Amino acid sequence: MCGILAVLGCSDESQAKRVRVLELSRRLKHRGPDWSGLYQHGDFYLAHQRLAIIDPASGDQPLYNEDQAIVVTVNGEIYNHEELRKNLPNHKFRTGSDCDVIAHLYEEHGENFVDMLDGMFSFVLLDTRDNSFIVARDAIGITSLYIGWGLDGSVWISSEMKGLNDDCEHFECFPPGHLYSSKTGGLRRWYNPPWFSEAIPSTPYDPLALRHAFEKAVVKRLMTDVPFGVLFTKAARQWGAQLHSFCVGLENSPDLKAAREVADYLGTVHHEFHYSVQDGIDAIEDVIYHIETYDVTTIRASTPMFLMARKIKALGVKMVLSGEGADEVFGGYLYFHKAPNKEEFHRETCRKIKALHQYDCLRANKSTSAWGLEARVPFLDKDFINVAMAIDPEWKMIKPGQGHMEKWVLRRAFDDAEHPYLPKHILYRQKEQFSDGVGYSWIDGLKAHAAQHVTDKMMQNAERIFTHNTPSTKEAYYYRMIFERFFPQNSARLSVPGGASVACSTAKAVEWHAAWSNNLDPSGRAALGVHLSAYDDQQAALANAGVVPPKIIDDLPRMMGVSAPGVAIHS
């Protein structure tokens, strides 16, 4: 991932303004430690912090067309760039960068080219011939992006909130699948897939079609010119063909055990990172600064991912594949057990996908980008989503009596008796949310820590102190205090979603089960009667009140050192 910052039409061409833009751009340097660039055209500034994945030698940004009239700064990867280049025979490309096609596509098609791009991206394009510009973000919001407005009439764009929050009168999350045009002064949605209307699909389930669609999504994400160890790719021949895998957790956690079994089964070079509850608590402030949210479940899951990303980058790895999106597309969260019918099941998956940019995509992007590591997410491939979301949701419904557990259609697609992909007990392992799978004492320890630092008296005044998204637990209050210290603007607090949730549900799905309204915790263990290690009634009541006995805080060993180089799949 790279970092982009643009200040557009600020009525200030001074050296002092240029210095200020450079200063703000450096706040994004963690996203792109390999190179930085700044283009100025009058009172238009386009800055870039580069993480070099494709064409490291010559792909520095900003990028231009032949006569340098079109200027682009991009964060992302365009997986079909070679195909797009072939369709632009009359254009001369300056670099081998996958993002080089954007300026040339604009020359050919004007603003109506964004849906031709297959990848994850956020970009700003400036046409210096008339000083018009466009801004676009990928379909699902895998890359992070914010838009702001200055009192001087300027428009600001930044990969992260910290690049613009101090200089804008108002700012907000740039919506995924949208394009902003200076010619119209507004946003329009360019991504319009069939599932977006939430109409109930009826395509019969075809396990082989689903498997092949996912395999294609993975293969296209193996495009890289830096170390990445997946078999049978150009990169594998260059950097070594053995696959590396990574996992993080408290010692003896569920995910560590399962990942170790998978690594042994597949023969990967496996890297297992341990952390303690105290390690995680010590990192909370850094995590909140980087991920820019006070959402409880996002912080819980981002912390171990943040710690793991640092270790992975230290091994010399720049890019990993990660599994975000599968639970949203297939209804994999445990609360989907209580979906009343296939119609509600499907609508909830649609709601979850539409909100991914505020939760799991935000976590994966910013937790890894904090250390200059790029995470690619094949489950959020546009073509794969279209295939998966066209399946009649009756097939996705969880039916224990028929052996259909959560994400059954995906598991069944890879259940090959002749050439098994995974051991059966792993393939059909119960869903474990990341923040639970790293070890149950992680969440319990966070609650205990918050209970020691947030008093009952503080909670009594919470709605007066935090009038928007008032924290309902001590853990939420603790995170909110840290967030407000880093990002005190009203626009910042409004950028974070709220609402009731149980086991990562939307507020609408809380209505599916009467008992859930009394147990609003995003942990999968809050899915009472479903999770194999669910809270008991007393634990549920304590969890809802933000109270956990402090004795559960463990004293586990610190992270283990790893010396082998590698690249990998994040498990």
C-alpha positions in Angstrom: 0.0 0.0 0.0 1.1 3.6 -0.7 -0.1 6.8 0.8 -1.6 9.7 -1.3 -2.4 13.3 -0.3 -3.8 15.9 -2.6 -4.7 19.6 -2.0 -6.7 20.9 -4.9 -7.5 24.5 -5.6 -6.3 26.0 -2.3 -5.5 29.5 -3.8 -2.0 29.4 -2.3 1.1 28.7 -4.5 3.6 29.8 -1.8 6.7 27.9 -0.7 5.1 27.8 2.8 2.1 25.9 1.4 4.4 23.4 -0.4 6.3 22.8 2.9 3.0 22.3 4.7 1.8 19.7 2.1 5.1 17.9 2.4 4.8 17.9 6.2 1.3 16.4 6.1 2.4 13.9 3.5 5.1 12.7 5.8 2.4 11.6 8.2 1.6 8.9 5.7 5.2 7.8 5.2 4.7 4.5 7.0 2.4 3.5 4.2 5.1 4.0 1.6 8.7 4.0 2.9 10.4 3.4 -0.4 10.1 6.8 -2.1 8.2 10.1 -1.9 7.1 12.5 -4.6 5.3 15.9 -4.8 3.9 17.5 -7.9 2.7 21.1 -7.9 0.7 22.8 -10.6 -0.2 26.3 -9.4 -2.4 25.8 -6.3 -2.8 22.1 -7.0 -0.6 19.6 -5.0 -0.3 15.9 -5.5 1.9 14.0 -3.0 2.8 10.3 -2.8 4.5 8.0 -0.4 5.4 4.8 -2.3 5.5 1.2 -1.3 7.2 -0.4 -4.4 5.6 -3.7 -5.4 5.4 -3.5 -9.2 8.4 -2.0 -11.2 10.3 -0.9 -8.1 13.0 0.7 -10.3 11.0 3.1 -12.4 7.4 3.3 -11.0 7.8 6.3 -8.8 4.9 8.7 -8.6 3.1 10.9 -9.5 2.6 9.3 -12.9 1.9 11.1 -16.2 0.7 10.7 -19.8 3.0 11.3 -22.7 3.0 15.1 -22.6 2.6 15.3 -18.8 -0.7 17.1 -19.1 -2.4 14.4 -17.1 -1.0 13.7 -13.6 -2.0 10.9 -11.3 -1.2 9.8 -7.7 -2.4 6.3 -6.9 -2.5 3.9 -4.0 -3.3 0.4 -5.0 -2.8 -2.4 -7.5 -4.4 -2.7 -11.0 -4.3 -6.5 -11.6 -5.5 -6.3 -15.3 -3.0 -3.6 -16.3 -1.3 -5.7 -18.9 -4.6 -6.4 -20.7 -5.5 -2.7 -20.5 -2.1 -1.7 -22.0 -2.8 -4.0 -25.0 -6.0 -2.0 -25.6 -4.1 1.2 -25.7 -1.7 0.6 -28.7 -1.3 4.3 -29.5 0.0 5.2 -26.1 3.5 5.3 -24.8 4.0 4.2 -21.3 6.8 5.8 -19.2 7.1 3.0 -16.6 6.2 -0.6 -16.0 4.0 0.3 -13.1 0.5 -1.3 -13.1 -1.0 2.2 -12.2 0.6 3.8 -15.3 -2.6 2.9 -17.4 -4.8 5.3 -15.4 -3.7 8.5 -17.1 -4.0 6.9 -20.6 -7.4 5.4 -19.9 -8.6 8.9 -19.0 -7.2 10.3 -22.3 -9.2 7.7 -24.2 -12.4 7.5 -22.2 -12.7 10.7 -20.1 -14.1 10.1 -16.6 -15.9 6.9 -17.6 -13.1 4.4 -17.3 -13.0 3.5 -13.6 -15.1 0.3 -14.0 -12.5 -1.0 -16.4 -10.0 -1.3 -13.6 -9.7 -4.6 -11.9 -8.0 -4.2 -8.6 -7.8 -2.2 -5.3 -7.2 1.5 -5.7 -7.6 5.1 -4.6 -6.4 7.8 -6.9 -6.5 11.5 -7.7 -6.1 12.5 -11.4 -5.4 16.2 -12.4 -6.0 17.4 -15.9 -3.8 20.5 -16.1 -5.3 21.5 -19.4 -8.4 22.9 -17.6 -7.4 22.2 -13.9 -10.2 19.7 -13.6 -9.7 16.6 -11.4 -11.3 13.3 -10.5 -11.0 11.1 -7.4 -12.0 7.5 -7.2 -12.0 4.6 -4.8 -12.2 0.8 -5.4 -15.5 -1.1 -5.4 -15.5 -2.3 -1.8 -13.1 0.1 -0.2 -10.1 -2.1 0.3 -7.9 0.9 0.1 -8.6 3.6 2.7 -9.5 7.2 1.5 -10.8 10.4 3.0 -12.1 13.6 1.5 -12.1 17.1 3.1 -12.9 20.7 2.4 -11.0 23.8 3.4 -12.4 27.3 4.2 -10.6 28.6 1.1 -12.7 26.4 -1.2 -10.0 23.7 -1.5 -10.7 19.9 -1.8 -8.4 17.6 0.2 -7.8 13.9 -0.4 -5.8 11.6 1.8 -5.3 7.9 2.3 -5.6 8.4 6.1 -7.5 10.9 8.3 -4.2 12.1 9.8 -3.2 13.7 6.5 -6.0 16.2 6.5 -7.8 16.4 9.8 -5.8 19.4 11.1 -6.3 21.5 7.9 -9.9 20.9 6.8 -13.0 22.5 8.1 -14.9 19.3 7.4 -13.8 15.8 6.3 -15.4 12.4 5.9 -14.8 8.9 4.6 -14.7 8.8 0.8 -17.4 6.2 -0.1 -16.2 3.0 -1.9 -17.2 2.4 -5.5 -17.6 6.2 -6.0 -16.0 8.9 -8.2 -15.8 12.6 -7.4 -15.6 15.0 -10.3 -14.6 18.7 -10.0 -16.7 19.4 -13.1 -19.9 18.5 -11.3 -18.7 19.1 -7.7 -20.2 15.9 -6.5 -19.9 12.2 -6.0 -21.4 9.5 -8.2 -21.4 5.7 -7.8 -19.5 3.9 -10.5 -19.8 0.4 -9.0 -23.3 -1.0 -9.7 -23.2 -4.8 -9.4 -26.4 -6.9 -9.5 -26.3 -7.7 -5.8 -26.2 -4.0 -4.7 -30.0 -3.7 -5.0 -30.3 -6.5 -2.4 -32.8 -8.4 -4.7 -32.9 -12.1 -3.9 -30.8 -14.1 -6.4 -31.8 -17.6 -7.7 -28.7 -19.1 -9.4 -28.3 -22.8 -8.3 -25.2 -23.5 -6.3 -22.3 -24.9 -8.4 -19.3 -25.8 -6.2 -16.9 -26.1 -9.1 -17.8 -22.7 -10.5 -17.4 -21.1 -7.1 -14.0 -22.8 -6.6 -12.7 -21.8 -10.0 -13.8 -18.2 -9.5 -11.9 -18.0 -6.2 -8.8 -19.6 -7.8 -8.8 -16.9 -10.5 -9.1 -14.3 -7.8 -6.0 -15.6 -6.0 -3.9 -16.1 -9.2 -4.4 -12.5 -10.3 -3.2 -11.3 -6.9 0.1 -13.0 -7.3 1.3 -10.1 -9.5 4.5 -8.7 -7.9 8.1 -7.8 -8.5 9.1 -8.2 -4.8 9.5 -11.3 -2.6 6.4 -13.4 -2.6 6.5 -17.1 -2.2 3.5 -18.6 -3.9 4.1 -21.6 -6.2 4.1 -21.5 -10.0 4.2 -17.8 -10.6 6.7 -15.5 -12.2 7.5 -14.1 -8.8 8.0 -17.6 -7.4 10.6 -18.4 -10.0 12.4 -15.2 -9.1 12.2 -15.3 -5.4 11.8 -19.0 -4.5 8.9 -21.3 -4.9 8.1 -22.4 -1.3 5.0 -20.8 0.2 5.4 -19.0 3.6 2.5 -18.7 6.0 2.0 -16.6 9.1 -0.2 -16.7 12.2 -0.4 -14.7 15.4 -2.0 -15.5 18.8 -1.6 -15.9 22.5 0.2 -19.1 23.4 -2.0 -22.2 22.7 -4.7 -20.2 21.1 -7.2 -21.8 18.7 -5.9 -20.1 15.6 -2.2 -21.0 16.3 -3.1 -24.7 16.7 -5.2 -24.8 13.5 -2.7 -22.8 11.5 0.1 -25.1 12.5 -1.9 -28.1 11.3 -2.6 -26.5 8.0 1.0 -25.5 7.5 2.2 -29.0 8.2 -0.4 -30.4 5.8 0.5 -28.0 3.0 4.2 -28.0 3.6 4.6 -24.3 4.0 7.4 -22.5 5.8 5.3 -21.4 8.7 6.0 -18.5 11.0 4.1 -18.5 14.3 4.2 -15.3 16.3 3.2 -15.2 20.0 2.1 -12.1 21.9 0.9 -11.6 25.5 -2.2 -9.7 26.6 0.2 -7.1 28.0 1.9 -6.8 24.6 -1.4 -6.1 23.1 -2.5 -3.6 25.7 0.8 -1.7 25.3 0.2 -1.4 21.6 -3.4 -0.1 21.9 -2.5 3.6 21.5 -0.4 3.0 18.4 -3.1 0.9 17.0 -5.8 3.5 17.4 -3.5 6.2 15.9 -3.0 4.1 12.8 -6.4 2.5 12.2 -8.3 5.8 13.1 -11.4 4.3 14.7 -12.8 3.7 18.2 -15.0 0.8 17.1 -14.5 -2.0 19.7 -14.3 -5.1 17.5 -12.0 -3.4 15.0 -9.5 -2.4 17.7 -9.7 -5.9 19.2 -8.8 -7.5 15.9 -6.4 -4.9 14.6 -4.0 -5.2 17.5 -2.8 -8.7 16.9 -2.8 -8.0 13.1 -0.7 -4.8 13.8 1.8 -6.8 15.8 2.0 -9.6 13.3 2.5 -7.1 10.4 5.5 -5.6 12.1 7.1 -9.1 12.4 6.3 -10.0 8.8 7.8 -6.8 7.4 10.9 -7.4 9.5 11.4 -10.6 7.6 11.7 -8.6 4.4 8.2 -9.4 3.1 6.2 -6.6 1.4 3.0 -8.3 0.4 0.6 -11.0 1.8 -2.7 -12.5 0.9 -5.4 -12.3 3.6 -8.9 -13.6 4.0 -11.1 -10.6 4.7 -14.6 -10.6 3.2 -15.4 -14.3 3.3 -17.7 -14.0 6.3 -19.6 -11.1 4.7 -20.1 -12.8 1.3 -21.1 -16.2 2.7 -22.8 -15.3 6.0 -20.0 -16.8 8.1 -20.5 -15.1 11.4 -22.1 -17.2 14.0 -25.1 -14.9 14.4 -26.2 -16.0 10.9 -27.4 -19.2 12.5 -30.4 -17.2 13.6 -31.3 -15.8 10.2 -35.1 -16.2 10.0 -35.2 -16.9 6.2 -33.1 -16.7 3.1 -34.3 -13.2 2.2 -33.0 -11.7 5.5 -29.9 -13.8 5.2 -29.1 -12.3 1.8 -29.9 -8.8 2.7 -27.7 -9.0 5.8 -24.7 -10.2 3.6 -25.3 -7.2 1.3 -25.4 -4.8 4.3 -22.2 -6.4 5.6 -20.3 -6.1 2.3 -21.4 -2.5 1.9 -20.0 -1.7 5.3 -16.7 -3.5 5.0 -14.7 -0.3 4.3 -15.6 0.8 7.9 -14.5 -2.4 9.6 -12.5 -5.4 8.2 -11.1 -3.6 5.1 -10.1 -0.6 7.3 -8.4 -3.0 9.8 -6.5 -5.0 7.2 -5.4 -2.0 5.2 -4.3 0.2 8.1 -2.9 -2.5 10.4 -0.5 -3.7 7.6 0.2 -0.3 6.1 1.4 0.9 9.5 4.5 -1.1 8.7 4.7 -0.8 4.9 3.1 -4.1 4.3 0.5 -4.7 1.6 -2.5 -7.0 2.2 -4.4 -8.4 -0.9 -7.8 -9.8 -0.4 -9.0 -12.3 -3.0 -12.4 -12.9 -1.4 -13.2 -9.2 -2.4 -12.4 -9.7 -6.1 -15.3 -8.1 -8.1 -15.8 -11.1 -10.3 -15.7 -13.5 -7.4 -18.3 -11.5 -5.4 -20.6 -11.5 -8.4 -20.4 -15.3 -8.6 -20.9 -15.8 -4.9 -23.6 -13.2 -4.4 -25.6 -14.7 -7.3 -26.1 -18.0 -5.5 -29.6 -18.7 -4.2 -29.2 -17.8 -0.5 -31.1 -20.9 0.5 -27.8 -22.7 -0.1 -26.0 -20.4 2.2 -28.5 -20.8 5.1 -27.1 -22.6 8.1 -28.9 -25.9 8.6 -27.2 -28.1 11.2 -29.6 -30.9 10.7 -28.4 -31.2 7.1 -24.7 -30.7 8.0 -24.7 -27.2 6.6 -22.6 -25.0 8.9 -21.6 -21.4 8.4 -19.9 -20.8 5.0 -20.9 -24.3 4.0 -21.0 -23.5 0.2 -17.4 -22.3 0.3 -16.2 -25.2 2.4 -18.0 -27.7 0.1 -16.4 -26.1 -3.0 -13.0 -27.1 -1.6 -14.0 -30.5 -0.2 -12.2 -32.6 -2.8 -12.0 -36.2 -1.6 -9.5 -37.2 -4.3 -7.2 -34.2 -3.9 -8.0 -32.7 -0.5 -7.1 -29.1 0.0 -7.2 -29.3 3.8 -7.8 -31.8 6.6 -11.5 -32.4 7.1 -11.6 -31.2 10.7 -10.0 -27.9 9.6 -12.1 -27.4 6.5 -15.2 -27.8 8.7 -13.9 -26.0 11.8 -16.4 -23.6 13.4 -16.1 -20.0 12.6 -13.7 -18.2 15.0 -13.5 -14.4 14.8 -10.0 -13.1 14.6 -10.1 -11.3 17.9 -11.4 -14.6 19.5 -9.2 -17.0 17.6 -6.0 -15.3 18.8 -7.0 -16.5 22.3 -10.1 -16.0 24.4 -8.1 -14.3 27.2 -7.2 -11.4 24.7 -10.7 -9.9 24.8 -11.2 -10.8 28.5 -7.9 -9.1 29.3 -8.9 -5.9 27.3 -12.1 -5.7 29.3 -10.3 -6.2 32.6 -7.7 -3.5 31.7 -10.5 -1.0 30.7 -12.4 -1.8 34.0 -9.3 -0.7 35.9 -9.0 2.6 34.1 -12.7 3.6 33.5 -14.7 4.2 36.7 -18.5 3.7 37.2 -18.7 7.5 37.7 -17.1 8.1 34.3 -19.7 5.7 32.7 -22.6 7.6 34.3 -21.5 10.8 32.5 -20.6 9.1 29.2 -23.7 10.4 27.3 -22.8 13.9 28.2 -19.2 13.7 27.3 -19.6 11.6 24.1 -22.9 12.7 22.7 -22.3 10.8 19.4 -22.0 7.0 19.5 -22.0 7.1 23.3 -19.8 4.2 24.6 -21.9 1.7 26.4 -19.1 -0.3 28.0 -15.9 0.6 29.8 -13.8 -1.0 27.0 -15.5 1.3 24.5 -15.1 4.3 26.7 -11.3 3.6 27.1 -10.8 3.4 23.3 -12.9 6.5 22.8 -10.7 8.6 25.2 -7.6 7.6 23.2 -9.2 8.3 19.9 -10.4 11.7 20.9 -6.9 12.6 22.0 -5.5 11.9 18.5 -8.5 13.1 16.5 -10.5 15.7 18.4 -12.4 17.1 15.5 -16.2 16.5 15.2 -15.7 15.2 11.6 -13.4 12.5 13.1 -15.9 11.1 15.6 -18.6 11.2 12.9 -16.4 9.0 10.6 -16.8 6.0 12.9 -19.9 3.8 12.6 -22.0 2.9 15.6 -25.1 1.0 16.5 -26.0 -2.2 18.3 -24.1 -5.4 17.4 -23.8 -8.9 18.6 -21.0 -11.2 17.2 -20.3 -8.6 14.5 -23.9 -8.3 13.3 -25.5 -5.2 11.9 -28.0 -3.5 14.1 -30.8 -4.9 12.0 -29.7 -8.5 12.6 -29.8 -8.0 16.4 -33.6 -8.3 16.0 -33.2 -11.9 14.8 -32.9 -13.3 18.4 -34.6 -11.8 21.5 -31.8 -12.7 23.9 -29.2 -10.8 21.9 -30.4 -7.3 22.9 -29.3 -8.1 26.4 -25.8 -9.3 25.3 -24.5 -6.7 22.9 -20.9 -7.7 22.5 -19.1 -8.1 19.1 -17.3 -11.2 20.2 -18.4 -14.4 18.5 -18.8 -15.9 22.0 -21.8 -13.6 22.4 -23.7 -15.8 19.9 -25.2 -17.7 22.8 -26.3 -21.2 22.0 -24.1 -21.3 18.8 -20.4 -20.8 19.7 -18.9 -23.9 21.2 -17.2 -21.7 23.9 -20.0 -19.1 24.3 -20.3 -16.9 27.3 -22.5 -18.4 30.0 -25.3 -16.2 31.4 -23.2 -14.7 34.1 -20.3 -14.0 31.8 -22.7 -12.5 29.3 -24.1 -10.1 31.9 -20.6 -9.1 33.1 -19.4 -8.7 29.5 -22.3 -6.4 28.7 -21.5 -4.3 31.7 -17.8 -4.2 30.8 -16.8 -6.1 33.9 -14.3 -9.0 33.9 -12.5 -10.4 36.8 -8.9 -9.1 36.6 -7.4 -12.5 37.3 -7.7 -13.5 33.7 -4.9 -11.3 32.6 -2.2 -13.8 31.6 1.6 -13.6 31.7 2.4 -15.3 28.5 5.8 -15.2 26.7 6.6 -12.4 24.3 6.7 -12.8 20.6 9.1 -15.4 19.3 11.9 -14.2 17.0 12.0 -15.6 13.5 15.0 -15.4 11.2 14.0 -17.0 7.9 13.0 -14.8 5.0 9.7 -15.3 3.4 6.4 -14.1 2.0 3.1 -15.5 2.7 -0.5 -16.1 3.2 -1.8 -14.6 6.5 -4.0 -17.1 8.3 
